[in-house]
Amino acid sequence: MKGLYDNEMILKFVSKPCNESFARITIAAFISQLDPTVDELSDIKTAVSEAVTNSIIHGYDSEDGIVEIKAKIISNTIEIEILDNGKGIENVEVAMKPLYTSKPNQERSGMGFTIMQSFMDEIRVESSLGFGTRIVMRKKINIKQESKAIC
Amino acid sequence: MNIIYSREDKLLMIELTEEIDQHTADKVRRKIDDEIERFIPRKVVFDFSNISFMDSSGIGMVLGRYKLIKMLGGELELINVHKTTKKIFDMSGVSRIIKIAEQEEKYKIKQQKENIHNQILNNLDKEEKSEGII
C-alpha cells in the first residue's frame, strides 16, 4: 500500500436496526487514527447512519439481508462504501431530492441523502433494481500538524 | 429519559438520554407521546444536552411530537442542541418552526428546572411533616 496513512477495513452485518449504532461506532473507531475533530467525526457518523438506515429500511424493507461497509483511508481522506443486495432505487435522482421519501406515513423526513451530501465532501450512488445499492462517500480530514499516525 | 412535570406551570421537561436513530426513535416517540397525552402540558421542553448523536430519524420524531403538542394547545422548545444536531435541524427547516433556545436562554431554563425540583422537594417536605403530625 502506498502513502503514509493508507489503511482499509471491511465490515459485514445483518440488516437489523440495532446494528446501525454498531456500524457508525465501528467506522468512528477506524477513522480515529486520522485524529479528526469532534465535528468531523459526528458528521461522518451521521452520514454512515443515514446510508445504513436506507439499506435496512428501503433496500431490505426491514427483512434480513447483509449490509457491507468498506472503509479506506487514502492519505488524509476517508472513503466509505456502503453496499446492500436489496431491492435497489428506482430513480436515484428523485430519491436524492431533499424531503423526498417513499415511506411518508412513517414520520420519515426524506433528508437522508441531503444529510450525506452536505456532511461529506463527495457522494456517489449506484443502484440497480433487484440487485442493490452502492454508496461511496469521501471526506477529507484536516490533519493537525503535530499528529502522527500510529500505523 | 428523564421526565419532570410542573403542575403549576403546566411545563413538561423531557431530558433525552439515548442516541437518536431509526432504531431508538420509535421507542422514544411512544414514550414521549404517552407523557404528553397524560399531562396535556402548555409547554414542552426537549433537553438535548445528553444527545451526542442524532440522524435524520430525529427530524420526524421532533416534528411528529410538535404536531401532537400543537394540536393539544401547547408549544415546544428545544434546548442544549449540539452543533451537528443543530445543522440537521437547520437543513430540514425544523428550526424555522420550532424554537431552539439560544445560549442565554439555557440559563433561564436551567433555573426553571431547579425551581421545579425545589417545588417537588418542598411538597415532599410538607407531606412528610403532615404525616408526622398524624
Interface residues (C-beta under 8 A of the other chain):
Chain A: P17 C18 E20 S21 R24 D39 S42 D43 K45 T46 S49 E50 T53 I56 I57 L99 Q106 E107 R108 S109 M111 G112 T114 I115 S118 F119
Chain B: E19 D21 Q22 H23 A25 R29 S52 F53 M54 D55 S56 S57 I59 G60 M61 L63 G64 H82 K83 T84 K87 I88 M91 S92
